[in-house]
Amino acid sequence: MYFVLIFALTLILQIGFLPGLFPTIAIPELFLPLIIAIAIMCERKEACIFALVAGLVLDFYFIKGFGARTLLFFALAYFLSGFAETFTSRSVFVVLTLTLLAGTLYQFLYFLIINAVGEGLEFQVLLNSIFSLEIPIMMIYSIFASRFTKLYLVRR
């Protein structure tokens, strides 16, 4: 129930609210901090399923680079959930730090995948994504995502 609620809220923000709020910059991937929080606080299976569904929905909505989000979200969920036990503290700081690192890595890998399949993005777009408001917005959303996950989704 709560997975559906947080998924719907994030989806509405991702495709309905943020494009109107920031029409001239890249839209932040709000599912990324949520997947990070779920991966380090919930079971691996739950994190991977959530990442697959989120990636597929966004790939169907944003056709460019179809499959890239699904692949990157799933890899991130699988990788981080494997290391979840090493994070002794599941605090907001851990989620913020992982969002900063994973957000930057995600932008770089997404850029490489899009260019590898021939849909091409200019390098300036990558730099704008990393150094604009996109990652700070994801970090702000990660505070909400970690709190919501800790309160309603944690079963470990």
FENCORPE-V521785 format. One record per residue. N is the residue number from 1. RES is the residue in one small letter. SS is DSSP state (a for helix, b for strand, c for the rest). Layout:
n=N res=RES ss=SS
n=N res=RES ss=SS
This chain:
n=1 res=m ss=c
n=2 res=y ss=a
n=3 res=f ss=a
n=4 res=v ss=a
n=5 res=l ss=a
n=6 res=i ss=a
n=7 res=f ss=a
n=8 res=a ss=a
n=9 res=l ss=a
n=10 res=t ss=a
n=11 res=l ss=a
n=12 res=i ss=a
n=13 res=l ss=a
n=14 res=q ss=a
n=15 res=i ss=a
n=16 res=g ss=a
n=17 res=f ss=a
n=18 res=l ss=a
n=19 res=p ss=a
n=20 res=g ss=a
n=21 res=l ss=a
n=22 res=f ss=c
n=23 res=p ss=c
n=24 res=t ss=c
n=25 res=i ss=c
n=26 res=a ss=c
n=27 res=i ss=c
n=28 res=p ss=c
n=29 res=e ss=c
n=30 res=l ss=a
n=31 res=f ss=a
n=32 res=l ss=a
n=33 res=p ss=a
n=34 res=l ss=a
n=35 res=i ss=a
n=36 res=i ss=a
n=37 res=a ss=a
n=38 res=i ss=a
n=39 res=a ss=a
n=40 res=i ss=a
n=41 res=m ss=a
n=42 res=c ss=c
n=43 res=e ss=c
n=44 res=r ss=a
n=45 res=k ss=a
n=46 res=e ss=a
n=47 res=a ss=a
n=48 res=c ss=a
n=49 res=i ss=a
n=50 res=f ss=a
n=51 res=a ss=a
n=52 res=l ss=a
n=53 res=v ss=a
n=54 res=a ss=a
n=55 res=g ss=a
n=56 res=l ss=a
n=57 res=v ss=a
n=58 res=l ss=a
n=59 res=d ss=a
n=60 res=f ss=a
n=61 res=y ss=a
n=62 res=f ss=c
n=63 res=i ss=c
n=64 res=k ss=c
n=65 res=g ss=c
n=66 res=f ss=c
n=67 res=g ss=c
n=68 res=a ss=a
n=69 res=r ss=a
n=70 res=t ss=a
n=71 res=l ss=a
n=72 res=l ss=a
n=73 res=f ss=a
n=74 res=f ss=a
n=75 res=a ss=a
n=76 res=l ss=a
n=77 res=a ss=a
n=78 res=y ss=a
n=79 res=f ss=a
n=80 res=l ss=a
n=81 res=s ss=a
n=82 res=g ss=a
n=83 res=f ss=c
n=84 res=a ss=a
n=85 res=e ss=a
n=86 res=t ss=a
n=87 res=f ss=c
n=88 res=t ss=c
n=89 res=s ss=c
n=90 res=r ss=c
n=91 res=s ss=c
n=92 res=v ss=a
n=93 res=f ss=a
n=94 res=v ss=a
n=95 res=v ss=a
n=96 res=l ss=a
n=97 res=t ss=a
n=98 res=l ss=a
n=99 res=t ss=a
n=100 res=l ss=a
n=101 res=l ss=a
n=102 res=a ss=a
n=103 res=g ss=a
n=104 res=t ss=a
n=105 res=l ss=a
n=106 res=y ss=a
n=107 res=q ss=a
n=108 res=f ss=a
n=109 res=l ss=a
n=110 res=y ss=a
n=111 res=f ss=a
n=112 res=l ss=a
n=113 res=i ss=a
n=114 res=i ss=a
n=115 res=n ss=a
n=116 res=a ss=a
n=117 res=v ss=c
n=118 res=g ss=c
n=119 res=e ss=c
n=120 res=g ss=c
n=121 res=l ss=c
n=122 res=e ss=c
n=123 res=f ss=a
n=124 res=q ss=a
n=125 res=v ss=a
n=126 res=l ss=a
n=127 res=l ss=a
n=128 res=n ss=a
n=129 res=s ss=a
n=130 res=i ss=a
n=131 res=f ss=a
n=132 res=s ss=c
n=133 res=l ss=a
n=134 res=e ss=a
n=135 res=i ss=a
n=136 res=p ss=a
n=137 res=i ss=a
n=138 res=m ss=a
n=139 res=m ss=a
n=140 res=i ss=a
n=141 res=y ss=a
n=142 res=s ss=a
n=143 res=i ss=a
n=144 res=f ss=a
n=145 res=a ss=a
n=146 res=s ss=a
n=147 res=r ss=a
n=148 res=f ss=a
n=149 res=t ss=a
n=150 res=k ss=a
n=151 res=l ss=a
n=152 res=y ss=a
n=153 res=l ss=a
n=154 res=v ss=c
n=155 res=r ss=c
n=156 res=r ss=c
